[in-house]
Amino acid sequence: MIVTRFLASREAILLGALVALLALIAIRFPAFVAPANLLRVFNDTSLLIILTLGQMVVILTRCIDLSVAANLALTGMACALLNVAMPGVPVVVIVAFAVALGAFLGAINGVLVWKLDIPPIVVTLGTMTIYRGTIFLMSGGTWVNSHEMTVAFRALPRATFLGVSMLTWIAVVVIALVALVLTRTPLGRAFYAVGGNPNAAVYTGIDVGRTQFWAFTLAGALAGLAGYLWIARYAVAYVDIASGFELDVVAACVIGGIAISGGIGSVGGAVLGALFLGVIKNALPVVDISPFWQLAISGAAIVIAVALNTRANRTRGRVILKSAEHVT
């Protein structure tokens, strides 16, 4: 029963599509599907996975956060400047600072949506621009380069444990924690309830605005974490870091079956959606396709995934109506 249900799920279909994609790539480049290379692909996709999980939580509540990449860039620049100004600060303190600053930036979005009832897309478009402008004011438009950062600052995402990059381990821990929150806590159930039926959620005692606030805050915290990891891994900080990356994040969510209408989605689907994009982006240079096609492919993936989701929901609705007719 459980196996049958899984095989009919969106996650199983996406997993099958991912395997088929890898098989097609392997026909021309067998080395691409070697375990060591697939592990590198996962490592390269880890930052996208972390941001996608945060975006998923926001979308579950019928909102969207277009400022996640700007949050990442602002937090990363703040961490880099802190490291340059105070090189003796331990990395664990910098990581905690990144998470706290990211959560604060996400909370700003949450408060504006909750207290002022401004549409989330308008709020996050505005804060995205504000955060990018703040980076310029903080840095004066200059870069922070590798030689200005301490070795310890750059070491964390590059270090290995049991032969696996710490960046990969951090992504795995984030996946587990988000899954735990969504499936085992009242807040996680509230995310689904608010997105599924906000009116019914109110009658059960759930504060819709407050729940959306916590969704934005959680997404901001994950964006802050990704901000430090991005800067430390690539060892450079500048104003336009991760510019346009929010498109990839939304694409990964939609491809993973996260319904834009809210209330539907899973951690497994979000991770598979991010990995699907990660495989495509890593395979493009291998098959000699211009990287400028990446945005076009991401946009096409969003349109196709939304069309499939809409069709699936429409079919489910017809089944319910037919069942009701039989009952009468």
N, C-alpha and C positions, 0 to 999 in steps of 0.2 A: 504493500500500500504506500509506504513512504517512498520507495524507489520509483513507483509509478507517478506519484505526485511530483517528485523531483524532475523526472524526465519530461514532464509537461510544463515545467516552470520556465520562466524567462531566463533564469540563471543557467539552466541546462542548455537552452538554445544558444545562449551567448557563449557558453563554454565550448559547445560544438563548433560555433563559428570561429572561435579563437583557434581551436585545434585545426580546423580546415585551412585557416589563414597560414598557420605555421607549416602545414603540409605543402601548401602551394609554394611558400618561400623555400622550403627544404628541397623542392624539386630542382631549383636552380642553384641554391647555396646550402648544401647539407650542413655546413658548419654552424649555420645560424641557430639550429635547433639543438646543438650540443648543450648538455646541462650547464656547463660553465658559462656559456654565452647567454642562456636563458636567465641565469642568475644575475648576470650583468644587466640584462634588460629590465628585470624586476628592480634592481638597484637604481637604474636610471629613471624608472617610473615611480619610485618611492615618494618623491615630493608631490607628484600629481595625485597619488593615492591619498596622501594625508589631506591635501586640500579638497579632494573630491568627497571624502568622508564628512568634512565640515560642511561643504555645500549641500550634501545629501540631507543632513539634519535640518538645514534651513528650508530646503525645498519641501521636505515632509510637512512643514507647517504652513504651506501655501505661500511661502515667501521666496525671495532669491537674493543673493548677495553678489553684486558685481564688483565689490571692492576688495575681494580676497587677495588678488594679485598685488594691488596697491598696498594692502595691509602687510603682505609679505615683504614688499620692497621697503616700506617705511621701517618696519621692525628690524629687517636685516641691516639697513643703513645705521639705525640707532645702535645696534649691537656692534657693528664695525667701528663706529665713532667712539663708543665706550671702550672698546678694546684698545684703540689707538691712544685715547686720553688716559686710560688707567690700565696699563698692560698687566698689572698684578692681580686684577680681579679674577677669581677662579672661573673656569668654564661653566661649572654647575650653576653659579650665580648668574652668569650671562644667559644661560638657557632659561632659568626661572624668570629673569627679566624679560626675555623675548616672549615667553608664554603670557606673562602678566600684561605686557604692553599690547600684544595682539588681542587678548581678551578685552582690554579696555577699549580698543578701537572697534571691536565687534559690538561691545556693549553700547557704544554711541549709536550705532545703527539700530540696535534693539530698542533703545529709549525713544528714538525719533519715530520708529514704527509703532511702538506701544503707546506712548503718551500723546504724541501729536497726530497719530493716525494718518501718517503720510505713506503713500504706496511704497513698498520696499524697493521697487526698481528705481523710483525717483530718488529715494534716500541714498541708496548705494551708488548710483551714478554720481550724485553730488559728493559723497564722501570719497569716492574713488579719485575724483579730481583734487579734492582738498588734500588727501594723503600724498598724492604725487607732488603737489605744490609744496607741501611741508618738507618732503625729502630734499627739494632744491634749496629751501631756506636753511635746513640743517647743515647741508654739505657745501652750500655755496656753489653748487653745480660741479664740484670736483669729485674725482674718483678716490676710493680707498683701495689701494692695490695690495697684492699679496705680501710684498716686502714690508708693509706697514703693520701687518697683522702678526700676532705672536704665533709661535708654532703650536702651542696648546689650543689656541682658538681655532686653528685650521684642522687640528688632528682628529676631533671627535667623529665626524661623518666618514673620515677616511680610514679610521682604525678598523681592525677586524677582530671577530670573536668566533672561534670554531671555524675559521676559514671564510666567514661571511662578514660583509661590510656592516659596520654599526648603523649606517643609514638604513640598510635593509632591516636590521633588527628593530630599529626604532619604528619603522613603518609597520612591522608585524605587531609590535606592542600597541600601537595606536589602533590598528584594526581590531585587536582583541578588546581593548578598552571601550571603543565605540560600540562594538557588538554587545558588550556587557551592559552598557548604559541603555541601549535601545531595547534589549530583550529582558532585562532583569531589574529595571528600576521604574518607579512611578513616573519620573520625568520622561523616560523613553516612551512609555505608553502614552503619555500626554502628547508627545510630538505627533504620534500617529493619529490620536483622537482629534487633535486640533485640525490636522490636515484632512482627515477623512470626513468629518462633519463638525465644524466649529460650533454650530448652534446646539447640537446634542452635547458637545463637550462642556458647554456652559452649564447645562442642566445637571451634569455630573459633578459640578464644582470646580472645573478646570478654568483657570484664568487664561484666556486665549492670548492676550497681549503679553502677559508675563512669560508664558511658555515660548512665544516667539522671541522674546528678549533673551531667554537662556539659549535658544538655538543660535542666535547671532553671536552671543558671547562664546559659546563652544566653538563655532566656526572661526571666530577671531583668534581664539587661543591656539587652534591648530594652524592657522595661517601664521601666527607669530612664531610657533615652533619651526614651521617650514622656512620662515624668513632667516632665522639663524642658520639652519642646516644648508640653505641655498648659498648664503654668503660664505660660510665656512668651507663648503665643498668646492665651490668655484673660485674662492679666494679673490673676489672682487666685488665692490659695491658701487653702484652708480644710480642715477635717477630713474632710468628706464628699465631697471631689472624686472623681468617677468612681465613686461608690457604685452598685453593681449593674452596672457596665460589664463585669464578668467574664461575665455572661450573654450579652451581645452577642458577646464574643470566642469563647465556646464555640459559640454559634449560628453564627457565621461559619465556624468550622472544620467543623462538622457539615454545614452547607449546602454547603460546598466539597468534600465527599467525603472528609474526613479521618475514617478509621474509628476509633471510640472503642476498639475492640479492639486498635488499634495496627498499625503496619507498612504502612499504606496511606494515601496522600495525596500531594499535590504542591503546590508553591508557587503554580502557576497556579490550582489549585482553591481554595486558601486566599484568594488575592487576589480571585477572582471571588465567593466567598462573602461576603467583607467588602463588596465593591462592591454586591452584591445587597441587603444590609441597608442600606448607605449610600443607595442610590437610594430604597428604601422610606421611610427616615426623612426624607429631604429632600423626598419627594413628599407625605408625610402632611399637612403644613401647606398645601401647594398645593391638594390636593383636599378641604381643610377637614375632616380627620379629627383627632380629639383626640389629642394626644401621649401621653395616658395609655394609648392602645391599643398603643404601641410595645412594651411588655413582653409583652403578650399575643401580638402578632404574632411577636416573637422566640421566645417559648416554643412557639408553634404551628409555626414554621419548624423548630425543633429536632426536634419530634416527627415531623413529616412527613419530614424529611431522614433521621432515624434509621430510620424505617420503610422508606424507599426503599433505604437502604444495606443493611439487613438482607435485604430481598427480593432485591437484586442478588447478595449473597453466597450466599444460599440457592440461587438459580438457577445460579450458577457451580458450586456444589457438585454439583448434579444433573447438570450437563454432564460433570463429571469422572467421576462414577460411571458414567454411560452409556458414556463412552469406555472405561473399564476393563472393562465388560461385553463390549463388542465385541472387545477384545483377547483375553479369555479364550475 
